[in-house]
Amino acid sequence: PVIRDCTPLATTHSEVTLLFADIPGFTPMCNEVEPRQTMTLLNELYSRYDALLDEYGVYKVETIGDCYFVAGGLMREDEDGMTAVCDRSSKEDPLHAERVLAFAKAMLVAARQVVMPTNGQPVEIRVGLHTGPVVSGVVGTRMPRFCLFGDTVNTASRMESTGVPGAIHASAATFRRLPRTEQAKWKPTGGIQVKGKGLMQTYLWMPSAAESN
């Protein structure tokens, strides 16, 4: 194996918007179908998501099982047209929350174009959003990975896990970054208990019948 000396070079990002999405009931489903069917499902789903990334200007951080992890405001295009990590000299993207939200809405539509192998019904995903600071960097010496660290990552994951299938669940931090015309389409949850955070004010966006298709 190739071993590289990767000194972790940390970059602090004052504010990004993170998205986590997964398939409710994925683990029980894996017990009912062949591994090849599981792989086919995720490939069909992730290929649709991947095709949307550039359109909405967001960055795919990684996939973990059925979890798809995306960031907005993390990357930029350099003078050579290449993707580069935003640093202190970079101008902040004021629309990172809006871009991630638009991508999340497109994900909901894309997911319904794929069917569950267990019942033939359209896939319904659960999406969580949170906005805040993170640190990015490459860690490890074998198969080194570009990773994000910080409480913002954990909270975004909590927004997903406490969300509703077929909907987008966002923290107040993300909600405040959205324009007023968009905020009017969200419903406050009245607060949810988040492990390690206590009661958090959150908001839910549900697609209309037209937006589901």
C-alpha positions in Angstrom: 0.0 0.0 0.0 1.0 3.6 -0.6 1.6 5.5 2.6 1.6 9.2 2.5 2.8 11.6 5.2 -0.3 13.8 5.4 0.1 16.5 8.0 -3.4 17.6 8.8 -3.8 21.1 7.4 -6.8 22.5 9.1 -8.9 25.3 7.5 -11.4 27.1 9.6 -14.7 28.0 8.0 -16.7 30.6 9.9 -20.0 29.5 8.4 -21.2 26.7 6.1 -24.5 24.9 5.7 -24.5 21.2 6.0 -26.9 18.6 4.8 -27.4 15.0 5.9 -30.0 12.7 4.1 -30.8 9.1 4.7 -33.5 6.4 4.0 -35.7 5.7 7.0 -36.0 1.9 7.4 -32.8 1.2 5.5 -31.3 -1.1 8.0 -34.3 -3.4 8.3 -34.6 -3.4 4.5 -31.0 -4.7 4.2 -32.1 -7.8 6.2 -34.8 -8.5 3.6 -32.9 -8.2 0.3 -29.7 -9.4 -1.3 -26.6 -7.2 -0.9 -26.5 -6.7 -4.7 -30.0 -5.2 -4.5 -28.9 -2.8 -1.7 -25.9 -1.7 -3.8 -28.1 -1.2 -6.9 -30.6 0.9 -4.9 -27.8 3.2 -3.5 -26.1 3.5 -6.8 -29.3 4.6 -8.5 -30.1 7.0 -5.8 -26.6 8.5 -5.4 -26.1 8.8 -9.1 -29.1 11.0 -9.3 -27.9 13.1 -6.3 -24.4 13.4 -7.8 -25.8 14.7 -11.1 -27.4 17.6 -9.2 -24.3 18.8 -7.3 -22.8 21.2 -9.9 -26.2 22.5 -10.8 -26.8 23.7 -7.3 -23.2 24.6 -6.4 -22.8 22.3 -3.4 -20.0 19.9 -2.4 -20.4 16.2 -1.7 -18.4 15.5 1.5 -19.0 11.7 1.6 -21.5 8.9 1.8 -21.7 6.5 4.8 -24.0 3.6 4.1 -27.4 5.2 3.1 -26.3 8.6 4.5 -25.4 11.3 1.9 -23.4 14.3 3.3 -23.2 17.7 1.5 -21.8 21.1 2.3 -22.5 24.6 1.0 -20.1 27.5 1.3 -17.1 25.1 1.7 -15.6 25.1 -1.8 -14.9 27.7 -4.4 -13.6 27.8 -8.0 -10.0 29.0 -8.2 -8.4 31.1 -11.0 -7.8 27.9 -13.0 -11.4 26.8 -12.8 -10.5 24.1 -10.3 -12.4 23.3 -7.1 -10.6 24.6 -4.0 -11.3 24.8 -0.3 -12.5 28.2 0.8 -10.1 29.9 3.2 -9.8 33.2 5.0 -8.9 35.0 1.8 -12.0 33.7 0.0 -15.2 35.7 -0.2 -18.0 34.0 1.7 -20.9 32.8 -0.4 -23.9 34.6 1.0 -26.3 32.1 -0.6 -24.9 28.8 0.8 -28.0 28.1 2.9 -30.3 28.7 -0.1 -28.1 26.6 -2.4 -28.2 23.7 0.0 -31.9 24.0 0.5 -32.5 24.0 -3.2 -30.4 20.9 -3.5 -32.3 19.3 -0.7 -35.6 19.9 -2.5 -34.2 18.4 -5.7 -33.1 15.4 -3.7 -36.6 14.7 -2.5 -37.8 14.7 -6.1 -34.9 12.6 -7.3 -35.4 10.0 -4.5 -39.0 9.4 -5.6 -37.7 8.3 -9.1 -36.1 5.3 -7.4 -38.2 2.4 -5.9 -37.6 0.4 -2.8 -36.7 -3.3 -3.6 -38.9 -4.5 -0.8 -42.3 -3.0 -1.8 -41.8 -1.3 -5.1 -42.8 2.1 -3.6 -40.9 5.3 -4.3 -38.0 6.0 -2.0 -38.8 8.6 0.7 -35.8 10.2 2.3 -35.3 12.3 5.5 -33.2 15.5 5.2 -31.6 17.6 7.9 -29.9 21.0 7.6 -27.8 23.1 10.0 -25.6 26.2 9.6 -22.4 27.0 11.6 -18.6 26.9 11.8 -16.5 23.9 10.9 -12.9 22.9 10.5 -11.9 21.0 7.4 -8.7 19.0 6.7 -7.2 15.8 5.4 -6.6 13.1 8.1 -4.8 9.8 8.1 -1.9 8.3 6.3 -3.5 5.4 4.3 -6.3 6.4 2.0 -6.3 9.9 3.6 -9.7 11.5 3.6 -10.9 15.1 3.5 -13.2 15.5 6.6 -15.2 18.1 8.4 -15.1 18.6 12.2 -17.1 20.5 14.7 -20.4 20.6 16.5 -22.1 21.9 13.3 -21.5 18.4 11.8 -23.1 16.7 14.8 -26.0 19.0 14.9 -26.7 18.7 11.2 -26.8 14.9 11.6 -29.3 15.3 14.5 -31.5 17.5 12.3 -31.7 14.5 9.9 -32.2 11.8 12.5 -35.1 13.8 14.2 -36.7 14.8 10.9 -39.7 13.5 9.0 -39.6 11.2 6.0 -40.3 13.1 2.8 -39.5 16.5 4.4 -36.6 18.8 5.2 -35.8 19.6 8.9 -33.7 22.6 9.6 -32.2 24.3 12.7 -33.0 27.9 13.5 -29.5 28.8 12.4 -30.3 27.7 8.8 -33.8 29.1 8.9 -32.5 32.6 9.7 -30.2 32.4 6.6 -33.2 32.0 4.3 -35.0 34.9 2.6 -38.4 35.9 4.2 -40.3 34.6 1.2 -38.8 31.2 1.8 -39.3 31.3 5.6 -43.0 31.7 5.1 -43.2 28.2 3.7 -41.8 26.5 6.8 -43.6 25.3 9.9 -42.0 25.6 13.4 -41.8 22.3 15.2 -42.2 23.9 18.6 -38.8 22.7 19.6 -37.1 19.3 19.8 -34.8 17.7 22.4 -31.4 17.1 20.9 -28.9 15.0 22.7 -26.1 17.2 24.2 -27.9 20.3 23.1 -31.2 20.4 25.0 -34.3 22.0 23.5 -33.6 23.4 20.0 -36.0 25.5 17.9 -36.4 23.9 14.5 -38.4 24.2 11.3 -40.0 21.7 8.9 -40.5 22.1 5.1 -43.0 19.7 3.5 -43.3 19.6 -0.3 -46.7 20.4 -1.9 -48.2 17.9 -4.3 -46.8 19.7 -7.3 -43.3 19.9 -5.7 -43.3 16.1 -5.0 -43.4 15.3 -8.7 
